[in-house]
């Protein structure tokens, strides 16, 4: 038998350990938050956040609906929403001290976790025609931060771009659910700008704009943070895997922000439905896209828009005087793509797209859209069609390749309707090294 003194010491050690495990947890109810979905609890929630920042602790949002204005997260903390918890954003702009709903700046080692929901109250910011006068924009922004993770949380009804990572290094996004009304404008799912070493896995993303959008700023005044430190000019090492996506615009997209260098991007095992563009690369800003891989993509287009693209790659210019950027090394492997639209790969007359490969691709053309009056999309309505750039979307073909070199097509199977009279492939100033395309004609119109 242990001596009494030793037994008491053991009990005291266990009690002390249990107390320490909870000492840095801050339940927002203890700071005065009210779970009725009506009482504004911004101050109470922010107090809990501030305590967690001070102590490298954890904020607990318990079961219930908490109505709040803008919040600021910080470093070395966990913002945790328990199952059944809902953070409901205020629909009054007076409750937003910042442009964003949630912002974190210089927030190394920040995590947002749990099985709860963050509700942007987005429908309150749009009228019946989906127009808005003001809204928190973008919605959730994490900037200049390292080792950030977001997992498990549901993000619904955002009034603007949902999750934004700007100038971050080391980001993990896993097992989250994003759902915005497909009619809601500019409600991107995840936007990455000048960030690196990012993993997005096992996510379900359904948006009214781009689902996953990878960007690189062209604005030199953004290449320094608020402390004057240089920011990364490069967007690199992004891996998107095992996701389901619906998007009213582009499901997987690079651009239009394309100012410097974006490289080593991989999209793998992604299922895409109800989208305008399955995979899109918009080069606008004199930068460079390099080493991009789409692997095991199962995509079917179908949106509210007249135009649809299984693949869209284009080099354009944001301004007439801009120099054309570069697209070099884009690869598609083992992809199944079903569309009633077209496939479009077109460089610039002065800067060709280079080194593109399609291997093991199965394409199904469900029906044929009339492209006679199509205008080449540019990702932004304010960008003009300059005389120096190309536009071939009106050509009669399923697959258009122009201003391109070292294009390799191998083991591509195409199924299309018997009533299609024009060719599958149309080219202009394109050097195609290998062509191995098997076209099957379906009797079904």
C-alpha positions in Angstrom: 0.0 0.0 0.0 1.2 3.5 -0.9 1.9 5.9 2.0 -0.8 8.4 2.6 1.4 11.3 1.7 2.3 9.7 -1.6 -1.3 9.0 -2.4 -2.3 12.6 -1.6 0.5 13.9 -3.8 -0.7 11.7 -6.7 -4.3 13.0 -6.3 -3.1 16.6 -6.2 -1.0 16.0 -9.3 -4.0 14.6 -11.2 -6.2 17.4 -10.1 -3.6 20.0 -11.1 -3.2 18.4 -14.5 -7.0 18.4 -15.1 -7.2 22.0 -14.1 -4.3 23.0 -16.4 -6.0 21.2 -19.3 -9.0 23.6 -19.0 -7.3 26.7 -17.7 -6.9 28.2 -21.1 -10.3 27.4 -22.4 -12.8 30.3 -22.7 -16.4 29.7 -23.1 -18.1 32.7 -24.7 -21.1 32.2 -22.4 -18.8 33.1 -19.4 -18.2 36.5 -21.1 -21.9 37.3 -21.5 -22.7 35.9 -25.0 -26.4 35.0 -25.4 -27.4 32.0 -27.4 -30.8 33.4 -28.7 -29.8 34.3 -32.2 -30.9 37.9 -31.6 -28.8 39.5 -28.9 -25.7 41.1 -30.3 -22.8 39.3 -28.6 -19.8 40.8 -30.4 -18.2 42.3 -27.3 -18.5 39.1 -25.3 -17.1 36.9 -28.0 -14.2 39.3 -28.7 -13.4 39.3 -25.0 -13.1 35.5 -25.0 -10.9 35.7 -28.1 -8.6 38.3 -26.5 -8.1 36.1 -23.5 -7.3 33.1 -25.7 -4.7 35.3 -27.6 -3.1 36.4 -24.3 -2.8 32.8 -23.0 -2.4 30.8 -26.2 -5.8 29.3 -25.4 -9.0 28.1 -26.9 -12.3 29.8 -27.4 -15.4 27.6 -27.0 -18.5 28.5 -28.9 -21.1 26.1 -27.4 -24.4 24.8 -28.8 -26.8 27.6 -29.7 -27.0 30.6 -32.1 -24.9 33.6 -31.3 -25.5 36.9 -33.3 -22.4 38.9 -33.8 -20.7 41.7 -35.7 -17.0 41.7 -36.9 -14.4 39.7 -34.9 -10.6 39.7 -34.9 -8.7 36.4 -34.2 -5.1 36.2 -33.4 -2.0 33.9 -33.1 -1.5 30.7 -31.1 -5.2 30.2 -30.5 -8.0 27.8 -31.4 -11.5 29.1 -32.2 -13.7 26.1 -31.7 -17.3 25.7 -32.5 -19.0 22.7 -30.9 -21.5 20.6 -32.7 -24.8 22.5 -32.8 -23.1 25.9 -32.3 -23.9 28.6 -34.9 -22.2 32.0 -35.3 -24.7 34.2 -37.1 -23.3 37.3 -38.7 -25.1 40.6 -38.2 -27.1 41.9 -41.2 -26.3 45.5 -40.1 -23.1 47.1 -41.5 -22.9 49.3 -38.4 -21.9 46.2 -36.5 -18.8 45.8 -38.7 -15.7 47.7 -37.5 -13.8 46.1 -40.3 -14.7 45.4 -43.9 -14.5 41.7 -43.1 -16.7 39.6 -40.8 -13.7 37.7 -39.3 -10.1 38.8 -39.8 -6.8 37.4 -38.5 -3.6 39.3 -39.2 -0.1 38.0 -38.2 -1.9 35.1 -36.7 0.7 32.3 -36.7 -0.6 28.9 -35.4 -4.2 29.9 -35.6 -6.8 27.1 -35.9 -10.6 27.2 -36.5 -12.1 23.9 -35.6 -15.2 22.0 -34.6 -18.4 20.8 -36.1 -20.4 24.0 -35.7 -21.5 26.5 -38.3 -20.6 30.0 -39.3 -23.5 31.6 -41.0 -22.9 34.8 -43.0 -26.5 35.9 -43.1 -25.8 36.5 -46.8 -29.4 36.6 -48.0 -30.0 39.7 -45.9 -27.5 41.6 -48.0 -29.1 40.9 -51.4 -32.4 42.0 -52.9 -34.7 39.8 -55.0 -32.5 40.4 -58.0 -29.3 39.5 -56.2 -28.1 43.0 -56.1 -26.4 44.5 -53.0 -25.7 48.0 -51.8 -23.1 47.1 -49.1 -21.9 43.9 -47.4 -18.9 42.7 -45.4 -16.3 42.0 -48.1 -14.4 39.7 -48.2 -16.1 37.6 -45.5 -13.3 35.7 -43.6 -9.7 36.8 -44.2 -6.4 35.4 -42.8 -3.3 37.3 -43.7 0.4 37.3 -43.2 0.2 34.1 -41.1 2.0 30.8 -40.8 0.8 27.3 -39.8 -3.0 28.0 -40.1 -5.6 25.3 -40.0 -9.3 25.2 -40.6 -11.1 21.9 -40.1 -14.6 20.5 -39.6 -16.6 23.7 -39.7 -19.6 24.5 -41.9 -19.5 27.9 -43.7 -22.9 28.8 -45.1 -24.7 31.7 -46.7 -21.7 34.0 -47.2 -22.4 37.5 -48.6 -19.0 37.6 -50.3 -15.7 35.7 -50.8 -15.9 33.0 -48.1 -12.4 31.9 -46.9 -9.5 34.1 -48.0 -5.8 33.3 -47.3 -3.5 36.1 -48.3 0.3 35.9 -48.0 0.1 32.8 -45.8 2.7 30.0 -45.4 1.5 26.6 -44.2 -2.3 26.3 -44.5 -4.4 23.2 -43.9 -8.1 23.2 -44.8 -9.8 19.9 -44.2 -13.3 18.4 -43.9 -15.2 21.7 -44.2 -18.5 22.4 -45.9 -19.1 25.6 -47.8 -22.6 26.3 -49.1 -23.6 29.6 -50.8 -26.6 30.2 -53.0 -25.6 29.6 -56.6 -27.2 32.9 -57.5 -25.2 35.0 -55.0 -22.5 37.0 -56.8 -18.8 36.9 -55.7 -19.3 34.2 -53.1 -16.1 32.3 -53.8 -15.4 29.3 -51.7 -11.6 29.4 -51.0 -9.3 32.1 -52.4 -5.6 31.8 -52.0 -3.4 34.9 -52.8 0.4 34.8 -52.7 0.2 31.9 -50.3 2.4 28.8 -50.2 2.4 25.2 -48.8 -1.4 24.8 -48.8 -3.4 21.6 -48.5 -7.1 21.5 -49.1 -8.5 18.0 -48.5 -11.9 16.3 -48.1 -13.9 19.5 -48.6 -17.4 20.0 -49.9 -17.7 23.4 -51.6 -20.8 24.7 -53.3 -20.7 28.4 -54.4 -22.2 31.2 -56.4 -18.8 32.0 -57.9 -15.4 30.4 -58.1 -15.1 27.4 -55.8 -11.3 27.3 -55.4 -9.4 30.2 -56.8 -5.6 30.6 -56.8 -4.3 34.1 -57.3 -1.1 36.2 -57.4 -1.2 39.9 -56.9 0.0 42.3 -59.6 0.0 45.3 -57.2 3.5 46.1 -56.0 2.2 48.1 -53.0 0.9 44.8 -51.6 4.3 43.1 -51.6 5.0 44.5 -48.1 2.9 43.8 -44.9 1.7 46.4 -42.4 5.0 46.1 -40.5 7.0 46.8 -43.6 8.2 43.3 -44.1 8.5 41.8 -47.6 5.7 39.4 -48.5 6.0 36.4 -50.8 5.7 37.3 -54.5 5.1 33.6 -55.3 2.1 31.4 -55.0 3.3 27.8 -54.8 2.9 24.3 -53.5 -0.9 24.1 -53.5 -2.5 20.6 -53.2 -6.3 20.2 -53.5 -7.4 16.6 -53.0 -10.5 14.5 -52.4 -13.1 17.3 -52.7 -16.6 17.7 -54.1 -17.3 21.0 -55.9 -20.3 22.8 -57.3 -19.7 26.3 -58.7 -21.8 28.7 -60.7 -18.5 30.0 -62.3 -15.1 28.2 -62.2 -14.7 25.0 -60.1 -10.9 25.0 -60.1 -9.3 28.2 -61.2 -6.1 30.1 -61.5 -6.5 33.9 -61.9 -7.5 36.3 -62.9 -4.9 37.7 -60.5 -1.7 36.6 -62.1 0.9 39.2 -61.5 4.1 37.3 -60.7 4.6 33.5 -60.4 2.2 30.7 -59.6 3.8 27.2 -59.6 3.5 23.6 -58.4 -0.3 23.4 -58.2 -2.0 20.0 -58.0 -5.7 19.2 -58.1 -6.3 15.5 -57.5 -9.4 13.3 -57.0 -11.9 16.1 -57.4 -15.6 15.6 -58.4 -17.1 18.6 -60.1 -20.8 19.2 -60.9 -23.1 22.2 -61.9 -20.3 24.5 -63.0 -19.6 26.9 -65.9 -15.8 26.1 -66.1 -14.5 22.8 -64.8 -10.9 23.8 -64.9 -9.8 27.3 -65.9 -6.5 29.3 -66.1 -7.0 33.0 -66.8 -3.6 34.8 -67.4 -4.1 38.5 -67.3 -1.3 40.2 -65.5 2.1 39.5 -67.1 2.9 36.8 -64.7 3.6 33.1 -65.1 1.7 29.8 -64.4 4.1 26.9 -64.2 3.7 23.2 -63.4 0.0 22.7 -62.9 -1.5 19.2 -62.7 -5.1 18.1 -62.9 -5.3 14.4 -62.0 -8.3 12.1 -61.6 -10.9 14.9 -62.1 -14.5 13.8 -62.7 -16.2 16.9 -64.1 -19.6 17.7 -65.5 -20.5 21.2 -66.5 -23.9 22.7 -66.2 -24.8 26.2 -64.8 -27.1 29.1 -65.3 -24.8 30.5 -68.0 -25.0 30.2 -71.7 -21.3 29.3 -72.1 -19.7 26.3 -70.6 -16.1 25.1 -70.8 -14.6 21.7 -69.8 -11.2 23.3 -69.9 -10.4 27.0 -70.4 -6.9 28.3 -70.8 -6.2 31.8 -72.1 -3.5 34.4 -72.2 -5.0 37.9 -72.3 -4.1 41.4 -71.1 -5.8 43.3 -68.3 -4.8 46.6 -70.0 -3.9 47.3 -73.6 -0.4 48.2 -72.7 0.2 45.1 -70.5 2.7 42.6 -71.6 1.3 39.1 -72.0 2.0 36.6 -69.3 3.1 32.9 -69.6 1.5 29.5 -69.2 4.0 26.7 -69.2 3.6 23.1 -68.1 -0.1 22.2 -67.6 -1.0 18.6 -67.4 -4.3 16.7 -67.4 -4.2 13.0 -66.4 -7.0 10.4 -66.1 -9.9 12.9 -66.2 -13.5 12.3 -67.2 -15.2 15.5 -68.5 -18.8 15.8 -69.6 -20.0 19.0 -71.2 -22.3 20.6 -73.7 -19.7 23.4 -74.1 -16.2 23.5 -75.5 -12.6 23.0 -74.6 -10.5 26.1 -75.2 -6.7 26.5 -75.1 -5.4 29.7 -76.6 -2.2 31.7 -76.0 -1.4 35.2 -77.0 -0.1 36.0 -80.5 3.1 37.2 -78.8 3.3 34.6 -76.1 2.2 31.1 -76.8 1.0 28.6 -74.3 3.7 25.9 -73.9 4.0 22.3 -72.8 0.5 21.1 -72.2 -0.4 17.4 -72.1 -3.6 15.5 -72.0 -3.3 11.8 -71.2 -6.0 9.2 -70.4 -8.9 11.7 -70.9 -12.5 10.7 -71.5 -14.7 13.4 -73.0 -18.4 13.2 -73.4 -20.2 15.9 -75.5 -23.8 15.8 -74.3 -25.1 18.2 -76.9 -23.8 21.0 -78.9 -24.2 24.6 -78.0 -24.2 27.3 -80.7 -21.1 29.4 -80.1 -21.7 31.9 -82.9 -22.4 34.8 -80.6 -20.1 33.8 -77.7 -17.7 36.4 -76.4 -14.4 35.1 -75.0 -14.7 35.2 -71.2 -12.0 37.3 -69.5 -12.9 36.7 -65.8 -13.9 40.3 -65.3 -16.5 42.3 -67.1 -14.3 45.4 -67.1 -11.5 43.9 -69.2 -11.8 44.6 -72.9 -11.1 42.5 -75.9 -7.9 44.2 -77.1 -6.9 44.1 -80.8 -3.6 42.5 -79.7 -5.2 39.5 -78.1 -6.9 36.5 -79.7 -10.5 35.2 -79.6 -11.4 31.9 -81.2 -14.4 30.8 -79.1 -16.7 31.1 -82.2 -14.9 28.5 -84.2 -16.9 25.4 -85.0 -15.2 22.6 -83.0 -15.4 20.9 -79.7 -11.7 21.5 -78.9 -9.9 24.7 -79.9 -6.2 25.0 -79.6 -4.4 28.2 -80.8 -1.2 30.1 -80.3 0.4 27.0 -78.6 3.4 24.8 -78.9 4.4 21.4 -77.6 0.9 20.2 -77.0 0.7 16.4 -76.4 -2.6 14.6 -76.7 -2.5 10.8 -75.9 -5.2 8.2 -75.2 -8.1 10.6 -75.4 -11.5 9.1 -75.9 -14.4 11.2 -77.2 -18.1 10.4 -77.2 -20.3 12.8 -79.1 -23.7 12.9 -80.8 -24.1 11.7 -84.4 -25.7 15.0 -85.4 -22.5 17.0 -84.8 -21.1 17.9 -88.3 -18.1 20.0 -87.4 -14.7 18.5 -86.4 -13.7 17.7 -82.8 -10.4 19.6 -83.1 -9.6 23.0 -84.6 -6.2 24.5 -84.5 -4.4 27.8 -85.3 -0.7 28.4 -84.9 -0.5 25.3 -82.8 2.3 22.7 -82.7 0.8 19.4 -81.5 3.4 16.7 -81.0 1.2 13.7 -80.5 -2.4 13.0 -81.4 -4.2 9.9 -80.3 -7.9 10.6 -80.2 -10.6 7.9 -80.4 -14.0 9.4 -81.3 -17.1 7.3 -80.7 -20.4 8.5 -82.3 -23.4 8.1 -80.1 -26.8 7.4 -81.7 -28.4 9.5 -78.9 -28.8 13.1 -79.9 
